[in-house]
């Protein structure tokens, strides 16, 4: 069992990928990275992350494709990033199951706050599900 939440970060911009890995690491998170959408799907399936941060404009498989693959298997929080300030991307991401959306360039401190909030909310949801499951099996 992991002690720290694991976050999947997928972006084709190597400097941003490194920045996010370091920033999240300093916050105490474990991080797995992917430089394109295909690698992101593989990383998701191989690591069972607690949250994903996905760039929309990645090669091979775009962020929407990765989001779709994640939603077919999981309800983890997903934050989408894009360099394009188009409301159609926001609408498509949220309709596809994303929990949040940020436009690049973004404020790193704001992103870290959003990550904490999503993990806090998701953690309480999981604790509630576990308690309900125990209640059903034990009758208490």
Secondary structure, 3 states (H helix, E strand, C coil): CCCCCEEEEECCCHHHHHHHHHHHHHCCCEEEEECCHHHHHHHHHHHCCCEEEEECCCCCCCHHHHHHHHHCCCCCEEEEEECCCCHHHHHHHHHCCCCEEEECCCCHHHHHHHHHHHHHHHHHHHHHHHHHHHHHHHCC
